[in-house]
Amino acid sequence: MVVGTGYDIIGGKSSQFPNILTDVVVSEVMVYNGIDVSVEAIEEEPTTASWSVKAQATCATAS
């Protein structure tokens, strides 16, 4: 059973430190049937940068 969720956005940033801008935002995190997690991300600002999003689930055995 999923007891926690998380995500990581890889890439999708523009500019240089210390003025880095994030062009990609997570719009939804969903848990399905208590065993699967899905993350939806969108470009808040159009970008040519490559990006991806990774969903993470923390699970525990129900007793």
Secondary structure as GFF3:
##gff-version 3
##sequence-region A 1 63
A	DSSP	beta_strand	2	11	.	.	.	ID=ss1
A	DSSP	beta_strand	13	14	.	.	.	ID=ss2
A	DSSP	beta_strand	21	22	.	.	.	ID=ss3
A	DSSP	beta_strand	24	32	.	.	.	ID=ss4
A	DSSP	beta_strand	36	43	.	.	.	ID=ss5
A	DSSP	beta_strand	51	59	.	.	.	ID=ss6
###
